[in-house]
Amino acid sequence: MRKFFCQSAVNENFRRTVYLALVRSSLLTGLEAAVLTDKQYKQLEVVQSRHFRALLCGKACEKVSGFDSAGNRIYVFHAHTNEWVRDRLRVSSIESEMIFRRLCWLQQSVCYQTDSVCYLAALQGQASWEREPTICSD
């Protein structure tokens, strides 16, 4: 799989689509219901950024040439930021993707209420079959 993602002969858009379908979906599967800490979000972003840089096949760095004090030509590589890499590949951050997935999950739970009574009860704090307490007016 690594050979596929690092081949510059394969179209960048196709590599991105395959990555999002296979790797990122597996990376985020089941996390809709999990409460992630900032540290965990950062760890997921680091993994994703490393993969995205590999997808770009070296285009995430810029080669700048110059001369040193002795007149010798030197080359310096400047890495682009992770935001630049995400913009280049037209993908969202992990946190944005999780917000989107959670909203889709909640929308599906509300649409199919009979299948997700327990989830909705947990979100509302009360099951639909429980009644409001009645107050006697004696």
Helices and strands as residue ranges (DSSP letters): H 2-6, H 12-19, I 20-24, H 25-28, G 31-33, H 38-55, E 61-67, E 73-79, H 82-89, H 94-111, H 117-124
